[in-house]
Amino acid sequence: MQENLKKIQNQALQEIDQCKDLKSLQDIEVKYLGRKSELTELMHKLKDLSPEEKKVIGPLSNEVKTYIIKKIETTRGALEAQEIEKQLNSELFDITAPGTKYDLGHIHPLSQIQYEVEKIFSDMGFAVMDGPEVESEYYNFEGLNIPGDHPARDMQDTFFVKDKMSDRHGRLVLRTHTSPVQVRTMEKYGAPLRVIVPGRVFRYEATDASHDTTFYQVEGLLIDKNISLAHLKGVMAEFLSRLFGKEVKVRFRPGYFPFVEPGIELDFSCLICNEKGCSVCKRTGWVEFMGAGMVHPNVLKSGGIDPKEYQGWAFGFGLTRLVMMRYGIDDIRLLQSGDLRFLQQF
């Protein structure tokens, strides 16, 4: 068998050296390395050899096969180079002629801004979290201090799924905000923590230039000891200033949200008129931006955190609205339309 292996190797190398084109080389490859080749048949007979013979014939057969493969690959490279050279010498080829231009895609404006938001908050020590878009009633409502008779539970505002998870968690629902991840994160990581949650949310409502059934939000949550709204004001002023590339002022107004107490509305100084008053800011010099507040004790308890030891604040703003302000888009429906004439502007 050793003699047969050496014979196969010598014959293969001789034929490869005499090969003049790629087609002949392919035939040689099939002849010596194919399933029905003499070398393959010899290797199949290894199982019938004695242990002593296997120690000699096994490595030798692998060595012969590897040598033939390397020789074929080397010859193939040389023949391909010859083919290219022949083609260049026989055909007119203008290397200065422009090539074919192919249209390339790019990142959607929503994703562009989301990446910027994540980068800025990550630099400030916030982790980026995610959660299920099909959520339970418990995490979407009860765990956030939203009782069953709250308007947000109305069928007119929410997409419900028929399946029911359990008596505690209730039915499944397309999440109406990214806030459910607050409770999920507290349950998993405890306190202290600081996170943001960008993601897609759903509302059952009529669509128009400023409303859509599907849009994007960013949730923020910070929990630690001795936390106040002053920390929130500083974080948001820094975030907006970095996002817009210029100093931005923020202010608080009273607001109501069931999962925070006290609740506030946060506005930022209008960048269009520099607080002088214009149509964008409704002549006030300020642009409404988001709702926020100190995390309600009931929400902390739902997440397994002692409200007597820890405090925190949460905020939520519309990422879609932020994109519209950033690029001057006057119809929210354009962002989900898939119209390339619109998307190619970004």
N, C-alpha and C positions, 0 to 999 in steps of 0.2 A: 504493500500500500504506500510505503514511503517513496518507492520508485515511481509509482503512478502519479503521486502528488507533484514530484519534481518534474516529471514529464509534462504534466498539465501546465505547470508554471512556465516552463521554457517555451512550450508551444504558444501560450497566450502572449508572452512578452514578444516573441518573434512576430506574431501576427499584428500586434498593436504597433510595433515599430514600422511595419510595412503599410500601415493604414494611411490612406490619403485623403479621406473625407469623413464627415460626421456620421453619415449613414452607415458606412462600413464599420466605424467604431461602435455604433449602437448594435450592429449585428454581432460583433465580437463580444460585447458585454452580455448579450443574451446567451451566446454560445457557452461562455465560461462561468457566468454567474446566475443564469436563469434557473428556474425551478427544476428543469429537466436536464441541466448540464451535468457533465461527468463529475465535476467537483462537488456539486450538491448531493449527488447520489453517493459519493464516497463518504461525505460527512454524515449522511443518514445511517451509514453502516457502522458508525463509531460505537453505537449502543451494543453491538454484537461482539466487540473486542474484549479481550481480557483487561483487567485493571492495569497491568503493566504496559500493554500496548496502547491503551488510552492515554497514558501519561506521555507517550512519545508522539503518537499520531494526532491527538487532539490539538496540542499547541502548534504542530507543524501545519495542519490543515488551516487553522486560523491565520497563521503567518502567510501561507500561500494566498489565501483569499484576500487578506489585507493588502498584500503587495500588488496583486492584480488590480484591485480597486484604485489604489493610489496611482498606478501607472495609467489607468484609463482616464482618471480625472486630469492628470497632468497633460496627457495627449489631447483630451477634449479642449482644454484651455488654449493649447497651441493652435489646434485646428480652427477654433472659433476666431482667434486673432487673425489667422490667415484669411478666413472668409470675409471678415470686416475689411481687411486691407485690400482684398480683391474688389470688393464692392466700392470702396472709396476711389480706387484707381480706375474703375470702369464706368462710374456714374458721376454726373455733375452734381457736386454737393457744395452749396454756398453756406459756409459756416456763419456768415454775417446775417443770413435771413432770419427774421423773427420766427419763433416757434409758435405752436398753437396755444392760445390763451384759454385757460379753463376758469370758469366761475368758481370762486371759493366761498364757502359759508363763513359766518362769523357768529360771535356770541350774541344772544338775544339781549336787548336793552335791560330787561328785567334781571337777567343773570349778571349782566355787567354791574349793575348797581348793587345787587345782592353780594357779589364778591367784594366790592368796595366796603360795604357795611360790615361784612364779616371780618375783613382785614383790620378795619379801624377798631372794632370792639375787641378783637383778638389781641391787638397791641396794648389794649388797656386791661388785659387779664381776663377777659370773658371767654368762656368755652362756647362752642357752637353746638347746639343740640338739635335733635330731630325727633319726630313722633309720628304715629299713624294718622293718616288722613281720614280713615274710617274709625271713628272713636265711639266709646260707650257713653251713654247718658251721664253716668257717674262722673267720669273725668271731664266731660265737656260742660256739665252743669253743676250737679250737687257738690262735687269736690271743690268747686270754685265759689261756693256759697250762693248759688243760683237756685232757688227753690222751684218746685214744680209749677207754681202759678206765675212765674216771672214771664214777661212778654217774650223773652228770647226763646222760651220753650214752645211758643206757638207754632203750629204746623205751617203757617204762612211764612215763617222766617227760616225754616230749617228743613233740610232733606233727611228724612228718616229712612232706615233700612228695616225690612220686615223682621229680620232675625233678632232674637233676644238673647243676650249673653247670660244673664242671671238676674235674680230678684234685686241684688245689690247694685249691679252695674246697668241694669235696664236694657233698653234697645240699643241698636247700633245707629249711628248718625254720622253724616259727613260733617266734620268739625266746622264750627262756625267761627272759630278763632284759633290761634296757636297757643292759647293759655292752658289747655289741658296738659301740655308738657311741663308746666310749672309743678303740678302735683306729682307727675311721674318722676321728674328729676329729684324732687325732695325725697320721695320714697326710696329712690335708688342711691342717692349720694348723701342725703342728710344736709347738715349745715356745718360750716359756712359754705356758700357757693355763689358764683356769679356766672350767669349764662345768658345767651340770646338764642332765640328760636325763630329762624326764618322759615316760611313755608306757605303752602297753598291752603286756602280756606274757601268755604262755600256758603252761599246764602240763597234762599228761595225767594227771589224778588224780581221785579220787572227791570229790564236793562234799559239804560239810556246813556247819555254821554258821560255821566259821572258814576254810574252804578253797573255792576256786572254780577252774574251768579258765581263767578270764579275769579278770585283775585289773591294777592299775596300780602302777608303781614310779617312783621318782625316783633316778636315778644322779647322782653328783657326782664331779668329777675336777679336781684342781689339780696342775699340774706347773710347777716353777720350780727355781731353785738354792737350796740350803740350806733345804729344806722338811722339817718334822718333824711328828709327831703333835700337838705342842702347838698348831700352827696349826689343825688339825682340831678340837681340843677347843674352842678359842675360837670358831671359826666356828659349830659346832653349838650351843654354849650361846647365842650371839647369835640364831641362827635360831629355836630353840625358844622363847626368851624373847619374841621379836617375834610369833611365831605364836600363842602362848597368852596374850599380853598380861600376863605376870608373869614374875618371875625363875625360871629353870629351871636346875638343876644337871645336869651330865653326868658319867658315869664310864666308864672303860674296863675290859673284861675280856678275857682271851685268847680268841681264836677262830681257826678255820681256814677260809680261802677260797683256792682255788688261784691266784687272780689277784692276791693281795696277800701281802706278806711284810715284817714280821710282820702277822698278822691280828688283829683285835680285834672285840669286840661292844660296842656303845655303849648304855648305859642312861641314862634321864633320871629325875629325881626325880618321884615320884608326885604329881600335882596334886590328886588326890582326897582324900588323907589328909595331905598335906604331910609325907611321909616317916615318918609314924607307923606305917604298916602297915594294909592293908585287903585285901579280897578281890581288888580289881583288880590290885594289885601283889604278890599272894600273900604278904602280911604282911612284905615285905622293904623297902618304902619306895621301891623302884625299879621302873621299867617298861622291859622289853626293847624296844629301838627299831630297831636296825639293825646290819648288819655293815659293817666298814670295814678299812682298813689302808694300809700303804705299797705303792704300785704295784710289782708284781713286775718285776724287771729284764727277764724274758722278754717281758712285756707291753709295756714301753717299746721293746724292740727290734722287736716286731711293728709298732709304730706309727712306726718309723723314728727313734726318739729314743735318744741315747747315754745309758745308765744311769750312766756314770761322770761325766757332766756335770750331768745333771738328776735330781731326785727328785720324788716326788709322792705324794699319797694319793688314795684313791677311797673312796666310800661308796655304799650302796644301801639305801633303805628303802621299805617298802610304803606307797604313797600311799593305797591302799584302807584299810589298817589305821589309818592316821592319821585318815582321815575317820571311821572307826568310833569311835576314841577321842574325837575332837572332839565328836561328836554323840551318843555313848552308844548306838550301833547294835550289837545283839547277834547279828545274822545277816548275814554278808557277801553272801548270795544276794539280799537285798533291793535292793542297789544296782544290780544288773543285771536286775531282774525287770520293770521298766517299769510297776510297780503305782502308779497315780496317787495312791492313798490314802496310800502311803508317801512319794512324792516331794513331794506338796503340803505336807508338814510343813516343808520347807526353803525 
